[in-house]
Structure formats: structure tokens, C-alpha cells
Amino acid sequence: MAYKILIAEDDSDIQEVLRLYLVNSGFEVISAYDGAEAYRMLISGSPDLALVDIMMPEMNGYELTKKIRETSNIPIIIISAMNADSDKILGLDIGADDYITKPFNPLEVIARIQSNLRRIYKLDAEPSPNSSGDMLCVGDLKLDQKKFLLYKNETEIFLTPTEFKILSLFMEKPGMVFTKSQIYERINGDFYETDDNTMMVHISKLREKLGDNSKSPIYIKTVRGLGYKIEDPKK
């Protein structure tokens, strides 16, 4: 069964290029020329991933991303000509999983799509010794790997797909330090220095959701010069 991709893009030429490459790669495609139409298609069409432009009529890409995150945790990839770090950080901060700037290589877009789908829908890693069935447990945190849900003291915490991937990596091996390249490989493939801000945003959002103080976190610790790890505060 082919994965269904939603394209939200008001430029007909770009939309057609994306559609051509996606169909040739075996994907089913639905598309919209404005954010409001895209959201309606999300509700009725149940796509597996969304490609979202920022500058669109009716509802821009930022608004659409926030709207999607109210009801769905599907991977969202923003594709935009807005290439400032602040634009990328904002997109990731409101729930996007990846950010590609225009002009883009269509083959890179396909690779990013496949990477996100593979890591979200085919999480088939061997069970962690820290897990109990489908559940990873560290301190007061419980991560349901089957339902993609996080609980802290039995209270559900919403995670984006990218946040889930990072946290599951940490919780599989508490105390182990993961480099930025290892973390980014779990998220989306190869790591480049330009992805540094992206990583910091995801870690910051995770700490915020876990109730971690950024200056003295009890769960996600920064190991200067190396990377990040998660610790059980009860040990």
C-alpha cells in the first residue's frame, strides 16, 4: 500500500514537479493551493506526511502546521524560500519535523520524505533492555513505542514525530551519550553543521515538555563537546 503525501503549495510549477517525482517514486499524492484547502484535505484524505509551503493564501504554512499539530502527529516537512535561521527555528518550534529551502533538489525531497516515513512508521529496532514490552521507562517517564505516546506521572504529553524519535533514542539507553550526528541520523539522515540550530530547537522543546529547567535539567543532560544523554533522576 502506497504512502499518501499531501502537498500544500500555491506555485503550480513547483507542485507539479513535486507530484511528478513523488508519483514516480511510488507515492500517492493529494495537493492543495492554499492552507485552508490543505487542512480540509488532511481531515478527509488522511495523508501519511505533509509537504508545506509557508507563503500561501487563506492560511500560511506556519498556521497550517500549528493546525495540523492540534489533531495529528504525521511528519511535516516545510519547503520554503524563507531561508533565515529564524524562519527555520520557528517552523521547527511549532511542530515541523524538517525544513527544506528553495530552490531544492527534488531527489533530496524524496530522500527526506522516505527517511521521515521510515523512522515514523517502521520503528522496528530490537527491544531495549530498558523497555517493558512496547514501553520505555526512565524515572517518571513512560514512552509507549506502539502508540507513540509519552506519559510523565501518568499524564500524557504530546510529542511531534521528531521529538518522539529523539526521546526514544535516549530512553533506549539511559546514561549513554549520543553525538549530534547520531541523533540527527535517527531524525533525518546525515548531520551537517548548519543543522546545529535545528538540533538545539528540538532538544529545547523536549526539555520544556518534560518540565526540565534548561540551566539545570534533570532528564536530558548536555555533555559539553560530545552531545546529549538522558538520566534517571531517581538513580
Secondary structure per residue as TSV (DSSP state, phi and psi in degrees):
chain	resnum	aa	ss	phi	psi
A	1	M	-	360.0	127.3
A	2	A	-	-75.1	142.1
A	3	Y	-	-71.0	144.4
A	4	K	E	-102.5	127.4
A	5	I	E	-112.5	130.2
A	6	L	E	-95.6	124.3
A	7	I	E	-105.3	119.3
A	8	A	E	-111.5	98.0
A	9	E	-	-153.8	126.7
A	10	D	S	-88.8	-6.8
A	11	D	-	-90.4	113.9
A	12	S	H	-64.2	-34.8
A	13	D	H	-65.7	-46.5
A	14	I	H	-64.1	-42.1
A	15	Q	H	-60.3	-40.4
A	16	E	H	-68.4	-38.7
A	17	V	H	-63.2	-46.6
A	18	L	H	-61.6	-43.5
A	19	R	H	-61.0	-44.0
A	20	L	H	-60.0	-49.1
A	21	Y	H	-68.4	-37.4
A	22	L	H	-66.5	-46.2
A	23	V	H	-63.5	-41.7
A	24	N	H	-66.0	-21.3
A	25	S	T	-93.1	5.2
A	26	G	T	93.2	11.5
A	27	F	-	-92.9	152.5
A	28	E	E	-89.7	140.7
A	29	V	E	-126.4	134.5
A	30	I	E	-124.4	147.8
A	31	S	E	-142.6	155.7
A	32	A	E	-142.6	151.1
A	33	Y	S	-100.2	-2.5
A	34	D	S	-148.7	163.6
A	35	G	H	-64.6	-37.5
A	36	A	H	-65.8	-43.3
A	37	E	H	-64.3	-39.2
A	38	A	H	-61.8	-40.9
A	39	Y	H	-66.5	-38.3
A	40	R	H	-62.8	-39.8
A	41	M	H	-67.9	-32.7
A	42	L	H	-62.4	-42.7
A	43	I	H	-68.4	-42.7
A	44	S	H	-88.6	-28.8
A	45	G	H	-99.0	-13.6
A	46	S	-	47.7	61.0
A	47	P	-	-71.0	161.4
A	48	D	S	-91.9	-18.7
A	49	L	E	-159.1	149.8
A	50	A	E	-121.9	132.1
A	51	L	E	-101.0	121.5
A	52	V	E	-126.5	123.1
A	53	D	-	-81.6	156.0
A	54	I	S	-87.4	-51.2
A	55	M	S	-84.4	91.8
A	56	M	-	-133.3	152.1
A	57	P	S	-73.0	168.9
A	58	E	S	70.5	-57.9
A	59	M	S	-149.0	120.4
A	60	N	-	-76.5	174.3
A	61	G	H	-64.2	-34.8
A	62	Y	H	-64.3	-46.2
A	63	E	H	-63.5	-40.5
A	64	L	H	-64.0	-43.3
A	65	T	H	-59.9	-45.9
A	66	K	H	-62.5	-39.0
A	67	K	H	-65.3	-43.3
A	68	I	H	-61.4	-42.2
A	69	R	H	-67.3	-15.1
A	70	E	T	-69.8	-25.8
A	71	T	T	-130.3	-12.0
A	72	S	-	-142.6	149.4
A	73	N	-	-113.5	24.2
A	74	I	-	-63.4	151.4
A	75	P	-	-61.2	138.5
A	76	I	E	-123.7	124.9
A	77	I	E	-115.3	119.2
A	78	I	E	-85.0	133.3
A	79	I	E	-121.9	114.2
A	80	S	E	-148.8	153.2
A	81	A	S	-79.9	-10.4
A	82	M	-	-79.2	106.0
A	83	N	-	-113.7	11.9
A	84	A	S	-71.7	150.1
A	85	D	H	-56.7	-36.6
A	86	S	H	-63.8	-35.1
A	87	D	H	-67.3	-43.6
A	88	K	H	-65.1	-43.9
A	89	I	H	-62.8	-41.5
A	90	L	H	-62.8	-45.2
A	91	G	H	-59.2	-44.6
A	92	L	H	-69.9	-35.2
A	93	D	H	-65.5	-32.9
A	94	I	T	-91.2	0.7
A	95	G	T	127.9	-2.4
A	96	A	-	-70.8	151.7
A	97	D	S	-96.2	-22.3
A	98	D	E	-154.8	161.4
A	99	Y	E	-142.9	117.6
A	100	I	E	-116.0	132.5
A	101	T	E	-95.3	148.2
A	102	K	S	-88.2	147.5
A	103	P	S	-70.2	150.0
A	104	F	-	-126.8	160.8
A	105	N	-	-90.1	117.9
A	106	P	H	-55.8	-31.7
A	107	L	H	-68.4	-32.1
A	108	E	H	-67.1	-39.9
A	109	V	H	-60.6	-44.4
A	110	I	H	-61.0	-42.5
A	111	A	H	-63.3	-41.8
A	112	R	H	-65.6	-40.4
A	113	I	H	-61.6	-49.0
A	114	Q	H	-61.7	-38.7
A	115	S	H	-63.8	-47.0
A	116	N	H	-63.7	-43.3
A	117	L	H	-65.7	-41.5
A	118	R	H	-62.5	-42.0
A	119	R	H	-78.6	-23.0
A	120	I	H	-89.9	-47.5
A	121	Y	H	-96.9	-7.1
A	122	K	-	-131.4	51.0
A	123	L	-	-77.8	86.6
A	124	D	-	-115.5	31.6
A	125	A	-	-65.8	157.9
A	126	E	-	-63.7	147.8
A	127	P	-	-56.7	139.3
A	128	S	-	-82.4	144.9
A	129	P	T	-64.0	-12.6
A	130	N	T	-94.2	5.6
A	131	S	E	-104.3	159.1
A	132	S	E	-127.1	96.5
A	133	G	T	68.4	-121.7
A	134	D	T	-92.1	6.9
A	135	M	E	-111.7	130.7
A	136	L	E	-101.0	136.0
A	137	C	E	-129.4	129.0
A	138	V	E	-141.3	115.2
A	139	G	T	58.6	-127.4
A	140	D	T	-88.4	5.6
A	141	L	E	-96.9	135.7
A	142	K	E	-130.8	124.0
A	143	L	E	-112.9	113.9
A	144	D	E	-84.1	106.6
A	145	Q	T	-74.8	-18.3
A	146	K	T	-85.3	-40.6
A	147	K	T	-98.5	-3.0
A	148	F	T	58.6	44.7
A	149	L	E	-123.0	145.2
A	150	L	E	-113.7	137.8
A	151	Y	E	-125.8	138.2
A	152	K	E	-124.8	117.8
A	153	N	T	52.0	42.2
A	154	E	T	70.4	3.4
A	155	T	E	-94.4	126.7
A	156	E	E	-71.1	136.2
A	157	I	E	-121.7	125.3
A	158	F	-	-75.7	132.9
A	159	L	-	-122.5	144.3
A	160	T	-	-75.0	162.7
A	161	P	H	-54.8	-40.3
A	162	T	H	-66.5	-43.3
A	163	E	H	-61.4	-39.2
A	164	F	H	-62.0	-43.8
A	165	K	H	-63.5	-41.9
A	166	I	H	-66.5	-47.2
A	167	L	H	-66.5	-37.4
A	168	S	H	-65.5	-36.6
A	169	L	H	-60.7	-47.4
A	170	F	H	-63.1	-46.4
A	171	M	H	-74.3	-18.5
A	172	E	H	-66.0	-31.5
A	173	K	S	-140.1	74.9
A	174	P	T	-56.4	138.9
A	175	G	T	89.8	-18.2
A	176	M	-	-81.6	135.4
A	177	V	-	-87.3	127.2
A	178	F	E	-109.2	130.8
A	179	T	E	-74.1	165.0
A	180	K	H	-60.3	-38.0
A	181	S	H	-66.9	-37.2
A	182	Q	H	-66.4	-40.8
A	183	I	H	-66.3	-44.6
A	184	Y	H	-68.8	-28.8
A	185	E	H	-63.4	-37.5
A	186	R	H	-66.6	-35.9
A	187	I	H	-76.2	-55.0
A	188	N	H	-157.4	22.5
A	189	G	S	103.5	-144.2
A	190	D	-	-65.2	147.6
A	191	F	-	-103.1	134.8
A	192	Y	-	-122.9	154.6
A	193	E	G	-56.4	-30.5
A	194	T	G	-68.4	-12.9
A	195	D	G	-85.9	1.4
A	196	D	H	-57.3	-47.6
A	197	N	H	-62.3	-38.3
A	198	T	H	-58.9	-46.8
A	199	M	H	-61.6	-44.4
A	200	M	H	-62.6	-37.9
A	201	V	H	-63.9	-46.7
A	202	H	H	-62.4	-43.6
A	203	I	H	-64.6	-41.7
A	204	S	H	-62.3	-43.5
A	205	K	H	-65.9	-38.4
A	206	L	H	-63.2	-45.5
A	207	R	H	-60.0	-40.9
A	208	E	H	-61.4	-43.0
A	209	K	H	-71.2	-28.5
A	210	L	H	-82.8	-7.3
A	211	G	T	78.9	20.6
A	212	D	-	-80.1	134.1
A	213	N	-	-76.0	124.2
A	214	S	S	-60.3	-28.3
A	215	K	S	-82.9	-28.3
A	216	S	S	-144.8	67.0
A	217	P	-	-66.6	146.5
A	218	I	S	-100.3	-17.7
A	219	Y	S	-104.8	-72.5
A	220	I	E	-88.0	110.8
A	221	K	E	-102.5	141.7
A	222	T	E	-90.4	128.0
A	223	V	E	-105.3	102.1
A	224	R	T	-52.9	129.1
A	225	G	T	82.0	-5.9
A	226	L	T	-120.9	-57.9
A	227	G	E	164.6	-134.2
A	228	Y	E	-137.0	158.9
A	229	K	E	-151.5	164.9
A	230	I	E	-114.7	141.7
A	231	E	-	-125.7	150.6
A	232	D	-	-85.8	110.9
A	233	P	T	-63.9	-14.0
A	234	K	T	-87.5	-5.2
A	235	K	-	-109.2	360.0
